[in-house]
Amino acid sequence: MNQAKAPKELLQAQKLANTLDTAIKVPFIPFKFGLDSIVGLIPGIGDAVMMAAAMRIVYLGKKLGMPKPLITKMVRNAALDFGIGFVPFVGDVVDFFYKANRANVKIMEKWWLQENQAQLDANTTQSLESWQQKTS
């Protein structure tokens, strides 16, 4: 069976976005944050380091062959996150809630699913038929 599997670039982007945006859960509160919120507290340098990490996700999307308009949208999300970080205090608070890296990975995921929909549907149909034959 020829299975359509998520490419390593997408899996890497998912893992990085989780680390940057949602890896840490606050006990008793349904809220998650990541390294972006913590490292971003370091004035200037923290935001620059997190921008570099965010651009890694954009690079992985480009490496996958995503179309230029989607790459541009991802760069815009990363730039907005970077720009917000320069506003004292307010930027740090907003950074805890604005998850640009997760948003960029969602763009990647939606694009990849659209590009591979036919193969995914064929795999699902084949798996269902195989299951039905085994249970008959």
Residue frames relative to the residue before (quaternion, step in Angstrom):
aa qw qx qy qz dx dy dz
M 1.0000 0.0000 0.0000 0.0000 0.00 0.00 0.00
N 0.3060 -0.7492 0.5634 0.1661 3.59 -0.82 1.02
Q 0.1048 -0.8308 0.5464 0.0151 3.57 -0.22 1.29
A 0.3247 -0.6929 0.6039 0.2231 3.56 -1.06 0.80
K 0.0301 -0.8044 0.5928 -0.0256 3.55 -0.56 1.17
A 0.5894 -0.5682 0.4341 0.3758 3.53 -1.14 0.64
P 0.4491 -0.7021 0.4792 0.2753 3.60 -0.84 0.92
K 0.6569 -0.5414 0.3550 0.3864 3.55 -1.20 0.57
E 0.6060 0.5629 -0.3638 0.4285 3.62 1.05 -0.65
L 0.6617 0.4917 -0.3045 0.4772 3.57 0.98 -0.82
L 0.6512 0.5105 -0.3134 0.4659 3.57 0.96 -0.83
Q 0.6388 0.5144 -0.3186 0.4751 3.60 1.03 -0.78
A 0.6496 0.5150 -0.3134 0.4633 3.58 0.97 -0.86
Q 0.6359 0.5285 -0.3257 0.4586 3.59 0.99 -0.82
K 0.6719 0.4989 -0.2922 0.4628 3.56 0.91 -0.94
L 0.6658 0.4972 -0.3020 0.4671 3.59 0.93 -0.89
A 0.6548 0.5069 -0.3188 0.4611 3.61 0.91 -0.87
N 0.6259 0.5245 -0.3393 0.4669 3.58 1.01 -0.74
T 0.6581 0.5079 -0.3056 0.4643 3.58 0.91 -0.90
L 0.7185 0.4622 -0.2520 0.4546 3.57 0.90 -0.92
D 0.8282 0.2952 -0.1137 0.4626 3.59 0.92 -0.87
T 0.8599 0.1341 -0.0124 0.4924 3.63 0.90 -0.77
A 0.3722 0.7772 -0.4569 0.2204 3.64 1.15 0.27
I 0.7505 0.3609 -0.1939 0.5185 3.61 1.09 -0.61
K 0.1590 -0.7843 0.5958 0.0681 3.56 -0.80 1.06
V 0.3593 -0.7120 0.5655 0.2101 3.53 -0.97 0.92
P 0.4595 -0.7003 0.4648 0.2870 3.63 -0.70 1.02
F 0.8513 0.1700 -0.1648 0.4682 3.54 -1.14 0.84
I 0.6978 0.3578 -0.2611 0.5629 3.60 1.27 0.07
P 0.3753 -0.7416 0.5009 0.2414 3.61 -0.78 0.91
F 0.4629 0.6628 -0.4466 0.3834 3.56 0.68 1.12
K 0.0907 -0.7847 0.6124 0.0311 3.53 -0.99 0.91
F 0.0025 0.7665 -0.6422 -0.0100 3.53 -1.21 0.60
G 0.2765 -0.7809 0.5405 0.1467 3.55 -1.25 0.20
L 0.7972 -0.3073 0.2265 0.4677 3.51 -1.32 -0.32
D 0.5662 0.6046 -0.3891 0.4031 3.60 1.08 -0.64
S 0.6853 0.4824 -0.2863 0.4645 3.58 0.92 -0.88
I 0.6904 0.4732 -0.2790 0.4708 3.59 1.04 -0.75
V 0.7098 0.4436 -0.2633 0.4796 3.58 0.73 -1.06
G 0.6090 0.5797 -0.3386 0.4224 3.58 1.13 -0.66
L 0.5533 0.6091 -0.3907 0.4127 3.60 1.24 -0.28
I 0.5931 0.5344 -0.3696 0.4754 3.59 1.21 -0.40
P 0.4311 -0.7418 0.4405 0.2643 3.61 -0.41 1.18
G 0.8530 0.1505 -0.1347 0.4813 3.56 -0.99 0.94
I 0.7728 0.3625 -0.1956 0.4827 3.55 0.35 -1.26
G 0.6415 0.5381 -0.3269 0.4383 3.59 0.93 -0.85
D 0.6740 0.4849 -0.2890 0.4765 3.56 0.93 -0.90
A 0.6434 0.5227 -0.3254 0.4549 3.60 1.01 -0.76
V 0.6450 0.5115 -0.3151 0.4723 3.58 0.99 -0.84
M 0.6822 0.4811 -0.2867 0.4701 3.59 0.95 -0.86
M 0.5907 0.5441 -0.3630 0.4726 3.59 1.16 -0.56
A 0.6346 0.5211 -0.3263 0.4683 3.59 0.99 -0.80
A 0.6535 0.5001 -0.3116 0.4751 3.60 0.97 -0.82
A 0.6441 0.5165 -0.3143 0.4686 3.60 1.00 -0.82
M 0.6571 0.5023 -0.3105 0.4685 3.57 1.02 -0.74
R 0.5395 0.5874 -0.4064 0.4458 3.60 1.19 -0.35
I 0.6400 0.5080 -0.3203 0.4793 3.59 1.00 -0.79
V 0.6324 0.5168 -0.3259 0.4762 3.59 1.00 -0.82
Y 0.6374 0.5323 -0.3174 0.4578 3.58 0.97 -0.88
L 0.6516 0.5109 -0.3164 0.4628 3.59 0.95 -0.85
G 0.6284 0.5226 -0.3253 0.4755 3.58 1.08 -0.69
K 0.6495 0.5017 -0.3090 0.4805 3.56 0.99 -0.83
K 0.6398 0.5333 -0.3148 0.4553 3.57 1.01 -0.83
L 0.6316 0.5300 -0.3174 0.4685 3.59 1.15 -0.63
G 0.5074 -0.6555 0.4187 0.3709 3.57 1.21 -0.45
M 0.2732 0.7758 -0.5244 0.2203 3.56 1.16 0.48
P 0.5546 -0.6238 0.4307 0.3433 3.59 -1.08 0.66
K 0.6701 -0.5533 0.3428 0.3567 3.54 -1.19 0.72
P 0.6482 0.5163 -0.3593 0.4292 3.69 0.85 -0.73
L 0.6571 0.4895 -0.3172 0.4775 3.60 1.05 -0.67
I 0.6147 0.5265 -0.3383 0.4801 3.58 1.05 -0.74
T 0.6348 0.5283 -0.3192 0.4648 3.58 0.99 -0.85
K 0.6454 0.5136 -0.3146 0.4697 3.59 0.97 -0.84
M 0.6503 0.5121 -0.3117 0.4667 3.57 1.00 -0.81
V 0.6358 0.5127 -0.3254 0.4765 3.59 0.99 -0.82
R 0.6338 0.5336 -0.3256 0.4555 3.58 1.00 -0.83
N 0.6370 0.5210 -0.3257 0.4655 3.61 0.97 -0.84
A 0.6716 0.4925 -0.2919 0.4703 3.58 0.90 -0.93
A 0.6576 0.5095 -0.3066 0.4625 3.60 0.97 -0.86
L 0.6298 0.5249 -0.3332 0.4656 3.59 1.02 -0.76
D 0.6430 0.5146 -0.3110 0.4744 3.56 0.96 -0.89
F 0.6499 0.5161 -0.2979 0.4717 3.57 1.00 -0.90
G 0.6834 0.5006 -0.2837 0.4493 3.59 0.87 -0.96
I 0.6319 0.5352 -0.3267 0.4555 3.56 1.01 -0.84
G 0.6327 0.5757 -0.3213 0.4063 3.56 1.05 -0.77
F 0.6479 0.5347 -0.3251 0.4342 3.59 1.17 -0.40
V 0.5690 0.5588 -0.3959 0.4553 3.60 1.23 -0.16
P 0.4394 -0.7218 0.4579 0.2762 3.62 -0.49 1.13
F 0.8628 0.0769 -0.1425 0.4789 3.52 -1.12 0.93
V 0.6943 0.4536 -0.2822 0.4823 3.62 0.66 -1.07
G 0.6534 0.5237 -0.3073 0.4520 3.57 0.95 -0.88
D 0.6567 0.5057 -0.3081 0.4669 3.56 1.02 -0.79
V 0.6433 0.5082 -0.3177 0.4764 3.58 1.02 -0.76
V 0.6645 0.4986 -0.3022 0.4675 3.58 0.88 -0.96
D 0.6158 0.5771 -0.3383 0.4164 3.58 1.04 -0.79
F 0.6129 0.5463 -0.3486 0.4521 3.60 1.15 -0.53
F 0.7560 0.3887 -0.1976 0.4882 3.59 1.14 -0.58
Y 0.6875 0.4447 -0.2791 0.5016 3.59 1.08 -0.65
K 0.1043 -0.8225 0.5591 -0.0052 3.57 -0.40 1.28
A 0.1178 -0.8455 0.5194 0.0392 3.58 0.40 1.25
N 0.6534 0.5229 -0.3252 0.4402 3.58 0.96 -0.76
R 0.6406 0.4961 -0.3179 0.4925 3.59 1.00 -0.79
A 0.6281 0.5299 -0.3382 0.4586 3.59 1.00 -0.79
N 0.6660 0.5011 -0.3047 0.4610 3.58 0.95 -0.84
V 0.6448 0.4979 -0.3284 0.4780 3.59 1.00 -0.72
K 0.6119 0.5354 -0.3554 0.4611 3.61 1.03 -0.66
I 0.6107 0.5314 -0.3419 0.4772 3.59 1.05 -0.73
M 0.6573 0.5105 -0.2986 0.4671 3.57 0.94 -0.92
E 0.6700 0.5127 -0.2998 0.4453 3.57 0.88 -0.96
K 0.6618 0.5026 -0.3090 0.4624 3.59 0.89 -0.92
W 0.6493 0.5099 -0.3186 0.4657 3.57 0.94 -0.86
W 0.6767 0.4948 -0.3060 0.4513 3.60 0.84 -0.97
L 0.6435 0.5194 -0.3256 0.4584 3.60 0.95 -0.80
Q 0.6477 0.5074 -0.3210 0.4690 3.59 0.96 -0.82
E 0.6773 0.5064 -0.2876 0.4496 3.57 0.94 -0.89
N 0.7836 0.3237 -0.1453 0.5101 3.59 1.08 -0.68
Q 0.2957 0.8057 -0.4761 0.1914 3.59 1.28 0.23
A 0.6586 0.5179 -0.3235 0.4398 3.61 0.86 -0.90
Q 0.6781 0.4781 -0.2928 0.4752 3.60 0.91 -0.89
L 0.6435 0.5157 -0.3243 0.4634 3.58 0.99 -0.78
D 0.6456 0.5080 -0.3144 0.4757 3.60 0.99 -0.82
A 0.6481 0.5147 -0.3170 0.4633 3.59 0.95 -0.86
N 0.6479 0.5151 -0.3146 0.4646 3.59 0.97 -0.84
T 0.6538 0.5104 -0.3105 0.4644 3.57 0.96 -0.86
T 0.6516 0.5107 -0.3099 0.4674 3.58 0.93 -0.89
Q 0.6644 0.5033 -0.3000 0.4641 3.58 0.91 -0.91
S 0.6518 0.5065 -0.3138 0.4693 3.59 0.96 -0.82
L 0.6507 0.5131 -0.3128 0.4643 3.58 0.97 -0.83
E 0.6564 0.5013 -0.3078 0.4724 3.59 0.94 -0.87
S 0.6410 0.5189 -0.3161 0.4690 3.58 0.97 -0.80
W 0.6564 0.5085 -0.3004 0.4695 3.56 0.97 -0.88
Q 0.6559 0.5165 -0.3062 0.4574 3.58 0.97 -0.89
Q 0.6424 0.5152 -0.3241 0.4656 3.60 1.02 -0.75
K 0.6688 0.5016 -0.3009 0.4589 3.59 1.00 -0.80
T 0.7381 0.4186 -0.2356 0.4738 3.59 1.03 -0.72
S 0.5703 0.6038 -0.3851 0.4024 3.61 1.24 -0.10
